[in-house]
Amino acid sequence: LPKNLFFNLLKLYKGAKENLKISYLNSNWGQSIGGKRGIRSLENKYPKKIKEWRKLAIRKALRKSNLKKIKIPEINEELAELIGIYLGDGTMTEYQFRIVGDSRYDILYFDYISNLIFNLFGLKTSRIMHKDTNTSLLVVYSKNICTFLKKNFGLKPGDKIRNKNAIPKKVLK
C-alpha cells in the first residue's frame, strides 16, 4: 500500500491509532519474495542443472564487467582541444562519448578527432553515418573515458546546457 494512500486512510480511521502496528517495506519487497520463491522452484525442478547455470552466469558477469582500459592523458593542448570539441559538437552519457557532424563535410575532421582520441586514450572510435539527414557520429564506447572526464574536469553526462558544462578551470590554466 503506498504511503500517501495509507495516510489518507488513517485520517478516516476512528479507532485508537496508538494500537496500530505499522511497518514499512522496501518498494521491491514483492519482487524479492517472488525471486526467492522462483529460485526455490527452479532448485526443486532442476537440482542438477542449477549449479551449472550459476557458474555460467558468473562467467558471463565477469566477462561483462571488464571495462576497456584507457591511457590516462596529461593535461595538454590535445586534451584541451578534445574537451572543446565535445563542448561544441559532442554529447556524453555514462557509457559513451560522441561527436556529431555533417557526413558530407566532416570526414577529414572526424579522421583527425579519431586519431586525437586514439593518441590520448588508446581507444578506437566507431563512425555512424545517417545519409538521410547528412549526420555523422563519431562514438567511443567507454565508461572509463566518461568517468575520467567527469571526475577530472567536472563534465557531466546529459544535457550540457542544463548541466552548465563549461571550459574546465584546469584547461583554462
C-alpha positions in Angstrom: 0.0 0.0 0.0 1.6 3.3 -1.0 2.4 5.7 2.0 0.2 8.5 0.8 -2.8 6.2 0.4 -2.1 4.8 3.9 -2.1 8.2 5.5 -5.3 9.2 3.7 -7.0 6.0 5.1 -5.5 6.7 8.5 -7.3 10.1 8.6 -10.6 8.2 8.1 -9.8 5.6 10.9 -11.9 6.2 14.0 -10.0 3.8 16.4 -7.0 4.3 18.6 -4.1 5.0 16.4 -1.6 4.1 19.1 -2.5 0.4 19.0 -1.7 0.1 15.3 1.5 -1.7 14.4 3.0 -0.1 11.3 6.0 -1.4 9.4 7.4 0.0 6.2 8.7 -2.3 3.4 11.1 -1.6 0.6 9.5 -0.8 -2.7 10.7 -4.1 -4.2 9.5 -6.3 -1.4 7.2 -8.3 -3.7 9.9 -8.8 -6.3 12.3 -10.0 -3.6 9.8 -12.6 -2.3 8.9 -13.7 -5.8 12.6 -14.1 -6.7 13.2 -16.2 -3.7 10.2 -18.4 -4.4 11.2 -18.7 -8.1 14.8 -19.8 -7.3 13.5 -22.4 -4.8 11.1 -23.7 -7.5 14.0 -24.0 -10.0 16.2 -25.7 -7.5 13.5 -28.3 -6.9 12.7 -28.8 -10.6 16.3 -28.8 -11.9 18.6 -29.8 -9.0 21.5 -30.9 -11.2 21.3 -28.0 -13.7 21.1 -25.1 -11.3 24.8 -25.2 -10.3 25.8 -25.3 -13.9 23.6 -22.3 -14.7 25.0 -20.3 -11.8 28.6 -21.0 -12.9 27.7 -19.9 -16.5 26.0 -16.7 -15.2 29.0 -15.8 -13.0 31.4 -16.3 -16.0 29.2 -14.0 -18.2 29.0 -11.4 -15.4 32.8 -11.4 -15.1 33.2 -11.1 -18.8 30.8 -8.1 -18.9 32.5 -6.3 -16.0 35.8 -6.0 -17.8 36.0 -2.3 -18.7 38.1 -1.1 -21.6 41.5 0.1 -20.3 42.4 3.6 -21.3 45.6 5.6 -21.2 45.3 8.5 -18.7 46.5 11.6 -20.6 48.3 14.6 -19.2 46.6 17.9 -19.4 47.9 19.3 -22.7 46.7 21.1 -25.9 45.3 17.9 -27.4 43.1 17.1 -24.4 42.0 20.7 -24.2 41.1 20.6 -27.9 39.1 17.4 -27.4 37.2 19.0 -24.5 36.5 22.0 -26.7 35.2 19.7 -29.5 33.0 18.0 -27.0 31.6 21.3 -25.6 30.8 22.4 -29.2 29.6 19.3 -31.0 29.6 16.5 -28.5 27.4 14.6 -26.2 28.2 12.2 -23.4 26.4 9.6 -21.4 27.8 7.4 -18.6 29.0 4.9 -21.2 29.7 6.7 -24.4 31.4 9.9 -25.7 30.3 11.1 -29.1 30.8 13.9 -31.6 28.2 14.9 -34.1 29.0 16.4 -37.5 27.9 16.7 -41.2 28.6 13.5 -43.1 29.3 15.5 -46.3 31.9 17.9 -44.9 33.4 16.5 -41.7 35.0 13.2 -43.0 38.6 14.5 -42.7 37.7 16.3 -39.4 36.4 13.0 -38.0 39.6 11.3 -39.0 41.5 13.9 -37.1 39.3 13.6 -34.0 39.5 9.8 -34.2 43.3 10.0 -34.2 43.2 12.5 -31.4 41.1 10.2 -29.2 43.4 7.2 -30.0 46.5 9.3 -29.1 45.0 10.5 -25.9 43.2 7.3 -24.6 44.4 4.4 -26.8 40.9 3.5 -27.9 39.4 3.3 -31.4 36.3 5.1 -32.4 33.2 4.0 -34.3 31.6 6.0 -37.0 27.9 6.0 -37.7 26.5 7.8 -40.7 22.9 8.8 -41.3 22.7 9.5 -45.0 19.1 10.6 -45.0 19.9 13.5 -42.6 23.6 14.0 -43.6 24.5 13.4 -40.0 27.6 11.5 -38.9 28.5 10.4 -35.4 31.9 9.6 -34.0 31.4 7.4 -31.0 33.7 5.9 -28.3 32.0 3.3 -26.1 34.0 3.7 -22.9 32.7 4.2 -19.4 36.3 4.9 -18.3 36.7 7.9 -20.6 33.4 9.3 -19.5 34.3 8.8 -15.8 37.7 10.4 -16.4 36.2 13.5 -18.0 33.6 13.7 -15.2 35.9 13.3 -12.3 38.9 15.3 -13.6 37.1 18.1 -15.4 33.6 18.2 -14.0 32.0 17.4 -17.4 28.6 15.9 -16.6 26.8 13.5 -18.8 23.5 14.6 -20.4 22.4 18.0 -21.4 25.5 20.2 -21.5 23.5 23.5 -21.1 21.2 22.3 -18.3 24.3 20.7 -16.5 26.2 24.0 -17.0 29.2 22.3 -18.6 31.8 24.9 -19.5 35.5 25.0 -20.2 37.1 23.5 -17.1 39.3 25.7 -15.0 42.2 23.2 -15.3 42.1 23.6 -19.0 41.9 27.4 -18.9 45.0 27.5 -16.7 
